[in-house]
Amino acid sequence: MRGGAWCAIAAASGLAGLGCEHNHASGMQLSVLKRTATGCYRAIGADAPDPVLGLPACATSVDPTIAPGVDQLQFAIDYGEHVEVSRATALADPGVTVAFDGVAATAPIAFGPAHRSGGRIWFVASYDVPVVAAGTMAVSAEAAADLRDTAGPFAVALATPAVRVQDCAGAARCTLEGTGTTATVEVSVPSRTAQPVALVTRLGGIAAGDPQTVMTIAGAGASPAATGTAVLALPYVDAATGWEIEARWLGTVAVAEVSLVPPAIAVALEDCPPPAPCSATAGVGQVHAAVEIPGDTAQAAVVRSFVGGALVGEQPITTAPVATHRTRGSAALAVPFAPEGASWRVDVTWRSRTGTAAPVTLHAPVVTSAIGCAAPCAIPAGATVELAIAAPRDIQAMVATYTSSTTTSGPSTQTLTSSTIDEATATRVWRTPLIAPAAGVTWKLDASVAGYPAMTITADVVP
């Protein structure tokens, strides 16, 4: 404390008329202490508090660089030796100014009560370093025109924010499907107060979607790390590419990198679960194609059937959301007609993506015919017999055909359009009466349904 300080304190305290002793002043000392990882405070800079003040000792080392939004400081303001003021006099808090790059900050400083011991007066103030982009911090304290001190400048380094995609499960870089749905991005900044952060996305190095999304991260109070989330549109891709999310905050940039790959869509035949090879009866009944497509809303797709590489049918399908980013739907497909042993393939196409179900081997349906005559068959000329043609109950054919011929006459083909269901044999049956031709010939009957033949019926016509 320089000479005259005592007069200044007396004047500030309303005691100027009591006189002063200039030789009792020895100078103010301002010490800056930083909170360490263990919670104690240790001095940074050139001046440590005089041990006589009795401040707690701290053995933990500390980086003297100031981290805005993170560090907590204490200012120890020691008026020096032999400063005597009546205990009846209330001492005002000294003026303290914190400046970043020479510009005074407005963040509050919390003063504790004045400490007095003998002729010693000192204050301890607490200060949470505000969020500021700066290179230096300096502190000054003043109780009177000739009772002041400064500390610093101290180096200031703004901590870098952190950004990650939640679906990446903490990985710095991960691979995701470019489904065209959404992704949740988590951003952390070193701040105890609310902070605006701009998010910029790039797909393959080119700005994607909205130029930028501005999110506000709520302050974390006592914690020096504030974290918030934002939901971003996840691009749809049909070829592998990179997706970058930049978090921009006070001139700093953090980047999350994601490798996007084309999304997978799935189709499977519910009636034929993997891994067993699947077979079906051609032209008989239906199977159900279960389709799964990425999405948060209903998705439109097309289901197509191929036999031997040829398109034999297609129909639209609309899926419905069932889980996060997934939709599902089912389509009933008629089993196509095909030759014995043909391969049937079911595809689903969505946007530019195609999924394929496991192939199905098709077998010809069993078609039978009978006229009630056991082999060797002999029928009297002119007799009436009933031709019965049977096929599987659910065959997708409503007509049957037969051809009648003898050793003396050419073939004659007829079509039967009326049928009944025989539940006992699970067949569809077409019936018609026939009159046996003249005696002395061999009579042949060839029946078929949808081109699938029954065994030929041969009968000898007798008198």
C-alpha positions in Angstrom: 0.0 0.0 0.0 1.4 3.3 -1.0 1.5 6.4 1.4 -1.9 8.0 1.7 -3.9 4.8 1.5 -5.0 5.0 5.1 -6.4 8.5 4.4 -8.2 7.1 1.4 -9.8 4.3 3.4 -10.7 6.7 6.2 -12.4 9.0 3.7 -14.2 6.2 2.0 -15.5 5.1 5.4 -16.6 8.5 6.6 -13.6 8.9 8.9 -11.6 11.5 7.1 -11.7 13.9 10.1 -9.8 11.5 12.3 -6.4 12.1 10.7 -4.1 9.5 9.0 -0.7 8.0 9.3 1.0 7.6 5.9 3.8 5.4 7.2 1.4 2.6 8.2 0.7 1.6 4.6 2.6 -1.2 2.8 0.5 -1.8 -0.4 -2.4 -3.9 -1.7 -1.9 -7.4 -3.2 -4.3 -9.1 -5.6 -3.9 -12.8 -6.0 -5.9 -14.9 -8.5 -6.6 -18.6 -7.5 -8.0 -21.2 -9.8 -10.2 -24.2 -8.7 -8.4 -27.5 -9.3 -9.7 -30.9 -10.2 -9.8 -31.8 -6.5 -11.9 -28.8 -5.6 -9.3 -26.7 -3.8 -8.0 -23.3 -5.1 -4.4 -22.7 -6.1 -2.8 -19.4 -7.0 -1.9 -18.7 -10.7 0.3 -15.9 -11.7 3.1 -14.2 -9.9 1.5 -13.4 -6.5 0.3 -16.0 -4.1 -1.7 -14.9 -1.0 0.3 -14.2 2.1 0.1 -17.3 4.4 -0.9 -15.0 7.2 -4.3 -14.7 5.6 -4.9 -18.4 6.5 -6.4 -19.4 3.2 -6.5 -23.2 2.7 -3.4 -24.7 1.2 -3.8 -26.6 -2.1 -1.2 -29.1 -3.2 -2.9 -30.0 -6.5 -1.2 -28.6 -9.6 -3.3 -26.5 -11.9 -3.0 -25.2 -15.5 -2.7 -21.4 -15.4 -4.6 -21.1 -18.7 -8.1 -19.8 -18.2 -10.9 -21.8 -19.8 -14.0 -19.6 -20.3 -17.3 -21.1 -19.2 -15.4 -23.8 -17.2 -13.0 -22.3 -14.7 -14.0 -21.0 -11.3 -11.7 -18.4 -9.7 -11.1 -16.7 -6.4 -9.7 -13.3 -6.0 -7.8 -12.7 -2.7 -7.5 -8.9 -2.1 -5.1 -8.1 0.7 -5.0 -4.4 1.8 -1.6 -5.0 3.4 -0.1 -4.6 6.9 -1.0 -2.0 9.6 -4.3 -0.9 8.1 -6.4 -0.1 11.1 -10.1 0.9 10.8 -12.5 1.0 13.6 -14.5 -2.2 13.8 -17.6 -0.1 14.0 -16.9 1.0 10.5 -18.5 -1.2 7.7 -16.1 -1.7 4.9 -17.3 -1.5 1.4 -16.3 -4.2 -1.1 -13.3 -3.2 -3.2 -13.9 -2.6 -6.9 -12.8 -5.5 -9.0 -12.7 -5.4 -12.8 -12.1 -8.5 -15.0 -11.1 -7.7 -18.6 -10.8 -10.0 -21.6 -8.6 -8.7 -24.4 -8.9 -5.3 -22.6 -12.7 -5.2 -22.5 -14.3 -5.3 -19.1 -16.7 -8.3 -18.6 -20.1 -7.9 -16.9 -20.2 -11.3 -15.2 -20.9 -10.9 -11.5 -18.3 -11.2 -8.8 -19.4 -12.6 -5.5 -17.7 -11.1 -2.5 -17.4 -12.7 0.9 -17.3 -10.7 4.1 -14.4 -8.5 4.9 -11.7 -10.3 7.0 -9.8 -8.4 9.8 -6.9 -9.6 11.8 -4.9 -7.1 13.8 -4.0 -4.4 11.3 -4.8 -6.7 8.3 -7.9 -6.3 6.1 -8.6 -8.7 3.2 -11.5 -9.9 1.0 -12.0 -13.1 -0.9 -14.3 -13.0 -4.0 -15.6 -15.8 -6.2 -15.8 -15.6 -9.9 -17.2 -18.0 -12.5 -15.3 -17.3 -15.8 -18.0 -16.4 -18.4 -18.2 -17.7 -21.9 -16.1 -15.4 -24.0 -13.8 -15.7 -27.0 -10.6 -14.0 -26.0 -6.9 -14.5 -25.8 -6.1 -12.9 -22.4 -7.7 -12.1 -19.1 -6.5 -9.4 -16.6 -7.9 -8.5 -13.2 -7.6 -5.2 -11.3 -8.8 -4.4 -7.8 -9.2 -0.9 -6.2 -10.3 0.3 -2.8 -9.1 3.9 -3.3 -7.1 6.0 -5.8 -3.9 4.9 -4.2 -4.9 1.5 -3.0 -5.0 -0.8 -6.0 -3.3 -3.8 -7.7 -3.5 -5.8 -10.9 -3.0 -9.4 -11.8 -2.3 -11.0 -15.2 -2.6 -11.0 -18.0 -3.4 -14.7 -18.1 -3.7 -16.8 -21.2 -7.3 -17.7 -22.2 -8.2 -20.7 -24.3 -11.8 -21.4 -25.2 -12.5 -25.2 -24.9 -13.7 -27.0 -28.0 -17.3 -28.2 -28.1 -18.1 -31.8 -28.7 -20.6 -33.2 -31.2 -21.6 -36.8 -31.8 -24.4 -38.8 -33.4 -26.3 -40.8 -30.8 -26.7 -43.8 -33.1 -22.9 -44.0 -33.3 -22.9 -45.1 -29.7 -19.9 -42.9 -28.7 -17.7 -43.8 -31.7 -15.8 -40.9 -33.2 -16.8 -42.1 -36.6 -19.3 -44.8 -37.5 -21.3 -46.2 -40.4 -25.0 -45.7 -40.7 -27.6 -46.4 -43.3 -28.6 -43.4 -45.3 -32.3 -44.1 -44.8 -33.8 -40.6 -45.3 -35.2 -40.6 -41.8 -33.7 -38.7 -38.9 -30.7 -38.7 -36.6 -30.3 -37.3 -33.1 -27.1 -35.2 -32.6 -25.8 -34.4 -29.2 -23.7 -31.3 -28.6 -21.7 -30.3 -25.5 -20.2 -26.9 -24.9 -18.2 -25.8 -21.8 -20.7 -23.4 -20.3 -22.9 -23.0 -17.2 -25.2 -20.8 -19.1 -27.4 -21.3 -22.2 -25.5 -21.1 -25.4 -26.6 -21.0 -29.1 -24.8 -23.5 -31.3 -25.1 -23.6 -35.1 -25.2 -27.0 -36.8 -24.1 -27.3 -40.5 -24.3 -30.6 -42.4 -22.5 -31.7 -45.5 -23.1 -34.7 -47.7 -20.1 -35.7 -49.8 -18.5 -32.3 -49.0 -21.6 -30.4 -50.2 -24.0 -28.6 -48.0 -27.0 -30.9 -47.3 -30.6 -29.9 -46.4 -31.0 -26.6 -44.5 -27.9 -24.5 -44.6 -27.8 -24.5 -40.8 -29.8 -25.4 -37.7 -29.4 -23.2 -34.7 -30.0 -25.0 -31.4 -29.9 -23.5 -27.9 -28.2 -25.6 -25.2 -29.5 -25.0 -21.7 -27.0 -24.1 -19.0 -25.9 -26.8 -16.7 -25.7 -24.8 -13.5 -22.9 -26.1 -11.4 -21.6 -28.4 -14.2 -19.1 -26.8 -16.7 -20.5 -28.9 -19.5 -23.8 -28.1 -21.1 -25.3 -30.7 -23.4 -28.3 -30.5 -25.8 -29.7 -32.5 -28.6 -31.1 -31.7 -32.1 -32.9 -33.9 -34.6 -31.5 -33.6 -38.1 -32.7 -35.1 -41.4 -30.6 -38.2 -42.1 -29.9 -38.1 -45.9 -31.0 -40.9 -48.2 -28.2 -42.3 -50.2 -28.0 -44.9 -52.9 -24.2 -45.0 -52.9 -21.7 -44.9 -50.0 -20.7 -41.3 -49.1 -19.6 -39.2 -46.1 -21.8 -37.1 -43.9 -20.4 -34.4 -41.7 -22.1 -32.5 -38.9 -20.3 -29.3 -37.8 -21.1 -27.7 -34.4 -20.0 -24.0 -34.6 -19.8 -22.1 -31.3 -18.0 -18.8 -30.7 -15.5 -19.3 -33.5 -14.8 -22.9 -32.6 -15.8 -25.9 -34.7 -16.4 -29.6 -33.7 -17.1 -32.2 -36.4 -18.8 -35.5 -36.3 -18.1 -37.8 -39.3 -20.4 -40.5 -40.4 -20.0 -42.9 -43.3 -23.4 -43.4 -45.0 -24.2 -46.6 -46.9 -27.3 -47.4 -48.9 -30.1 -48.6 -46.7 -31.1 -52.3 -46.7 -34.7 -53.2 -47.3 -36.0 -56.7 -46.6 -38.6 -59.0 -48.0 -39.4 -62.5 -46.9 -42.1 -65.0 -47.5 -43.9 -65.5 -44.2 -45.1 -69.0 -45.3 -41.5 -70.0 -46.0 -39.2 -68.9 -43.2 -35.4 -69.2 -43.7 -33.1 -71.0 -43.7 -34.9 -74.0 -45.1 -35.3 -74.1 -49.0 -38.8 -73.2 -49.9 -41.2 -74.9 -52.3 -44.8 -74.3 -53.4 -47.4 -75.7 -55.7 -47.6 -73.6 -58.9 -50.8 -71.8 -59.4 -52.2 -72.9 -56.0 -53.1 -70.5 -53.2 -51.2 -67.5 -51.8 -48.1 -66.7 -49.9 -47.5 -63.5 -47.9 -44.5 -61.3 -48.5 -43.4 -59.4 -45.3 -41.7 -56.2 -46.3 -39.5 -54.0 -44.0 -38.4 -50.5 -45.1 -36.6 -47.8 -43.2 -38.8 -44.8 -42.4 -40.6 -42.8 -39.8 -43.8 -42.6 -41.9 -45.7 -44.9 -44.2 -43.6 -45.9 -47.2 -44.8 -46.8 -50.7 -43.1 -49.7 -52.6 -43.8 -52.2 -55.3 -43.6 -56.0 -54.9 -42.8 -57.9 -58.1 -42.8 -61.6 -59.0 -40.4 -63.3 -61.5 -40.4 -66.8 -62.8 -37.3 -67.8 -64.7 -36.3 -64.1 -65.0 -39.6 -63.1 -66.5 -42.0 -60.6 -64.7 -45.2 -62.4 -64.0 -46.9 -60.0 -61.5 -46.5 -56.8 -59.5 -48.5 -54.9 -57.0 -48.1 -51.8 -54.8 -47.6 -52.0 -51.0 -47.7 -49.4 -48.3 -45.9 -50.0 -45.1 -46.7 -48.6 -41.6 -44.3 -47.4 -38.9 -43.7 -50.1 -36.2 -40.5 -49.0 -34.5 -37.9 -46.2 -34.6 -37.0 -45.6 -38.2 -38.6 -48.9 -39.4 -41.9 -49.6 -41.2 -43.4 -52.9 -42.2 -46.2 -54.3 -44.4 -47.5 -57.5 -45.8 -48.7 -58.4 -49.3 -50.7 -61.5 -50.3 -49.2 -63.0 -53.5 -50.9 -65.5 -55.7 -48.4 -68.4 -56.4 -47.8 -68.1 -60.2 -48.4 -70.8 -62.7 -45.0 -72.2 -63.9 -43.5 -75.4 -65.2 -42.3 -78.2 -62.8 -39.1 -77.1 -61.0 -39.3 -73.5 -62.0 -37.7 -70.9 -59.7 -39.9 -68.1 -58.4 -38.4 -64.8 -57.1 -40.1 -62.1 -55.1 -38.6 -58.6 -55.1 -39.6 -55.3 -53.3 -38.5 -52.0 -54.8 -38.4 -48.8 -52.8 -36.8 -45.6 -54.2 -33.7 -46.9 -55.9 -33.3 -49.9 -53.6 -34.4 -53.5 -54.2 -34.7 -56.4 -51.7 -35.1 -60.0 -52.7 -36.6 -62.9 -50.9 -35.2 -66.4 -50.9 -36.1 -68.2 -54.2 -39.0 -70.6 -54.2 -39.1 -73.9 -56.2 -42.4 -74.4 -57.9 -43.9 -77.9 -58.4 -46.7 -78.7 -60.8 -50.1 -79.3 -59.2 -51.5 -82.8 -59.3 -54.5 -83.1 -61.7 -56.5 -86.3 -61.9 -59.4 -87.6 -64.0 -61.6 -90.6 -63.8 -64.7 -92.2 -65.4 -65.4 -94.8 -62.7 -63.8 -97.6 -64.7 -60.9 -99.6 -63.3 -58.0 -100.8 -65.5 -58.3 -102.7 -67.7 -61.3 -100.6 -68.5 -64.1 -101.9 -70.7 -67.3 -99.8 -71.2 -70.4 -101.0 -73.1 -71.2 -99.0 -76.2 -73.7 -96.2 -75.6 -73.3 -96.3 -71.8 -73.3 -93.1 -69.9 -70.3 -92.4 -67.7 -69.3 -89.4 -65.5 -65.9 -87.7 -66.2 -64.5 -86.2 -63.0 -61.5 -83.9 -63.2 -59.8 -82.9 -59.9 -57.1 -80.4 -59.0 -56.0 -78.8 -55.7 -58.8 -76.9 -54.0 -57.1 -73.5 -54.1 -55.9 -73.7 -57.7 -56.2 -70.4 -59.5 -58.1 -71.8 -62.4 -61.9 -71.8 -62.9 -62.0 -74.1 -66.0 -60.9 -77.6 -66.9 -60.6 -79.1 -70.4 -60.7 -82.6 -71.8 -60.2 -84.1 -75.2 -62.0 -87.2 -76.4 -60.8 -89.4 -79.3 -61.1 -93.0 -80.6 -59.1 -95.2 -82.9 -61.5 -94.4 -85.7 -62.3 -90.7 -85.0 -60.3 -87.5 -84.4 -60.0 -85.6 -81.1 -62.8 -83.3 -79.8 -61.9 -80.8 -77.0 -64.4 -79.4 -74.5 -64.2 -76.9 -71.7 -65.9 -77.3 -68.3 -66.6 -74.1 -66.4 -68.7 -75.4 -63.4 -66.9 -76.9 -60.4 -67.4 -77.9 -56.8 -65.2 -78.2 -53.7 -64.7 -81.6 -52.2 -63.6 -80.9 -48.7 -62.9 -84.5 -47.9 -60.2 -84.6 -50.6 -59.3 -80.9 -50.6 -59.9 -80.7 -54.3 -61.8 -78.7 -56.9 -63.8 -81.0 -59.1 -65.3 -80.5 -62.6 -67.9 -83.2 -63.6 -69.7 -83.9 -66.9 -71.6 -87.0 -68.3 -70.2 -88.7 -71.4 -71.8 -91.3 -73.7 -69.5 -94.1 -74.8 -68.9 -94.4 -78.6 -69.7 -97.4 -80.8 -68.3 -100.8 -80.0 -65.0 -102.0 -81.2 -62.9 -99.0 -80.7 -60.5 -97.8 -78.0 -61.6 -94.6 -76.3 -59.1 -92.0 -75.0 -59.8 -89.1 -72.6 -57.1 -86.5 -71.9 -58.0 -83.9 -69.2 -56.1 -80.9 -67.9 -56.4 -77.9 -65.6 -54.5 -74.7 -66.5 -52.3 -76.7 -68.8 -51.3 -79.3 -66.2 -52.4 -82.7 -67.6 -54.0 -85.7 -65.9 -53.0 -89.2 -66.8 -54.8 -90.3 -70.0 -57.9 -92.5 -69.5 -58.0 -95.4 -72.0 -61.1 -97.6 -72.3 -62.1 -100.4 -74.7 -65.7 -100.0 -75.9 -67.4 -103.4 -76.0 -70.9 -104.5 -77.3 
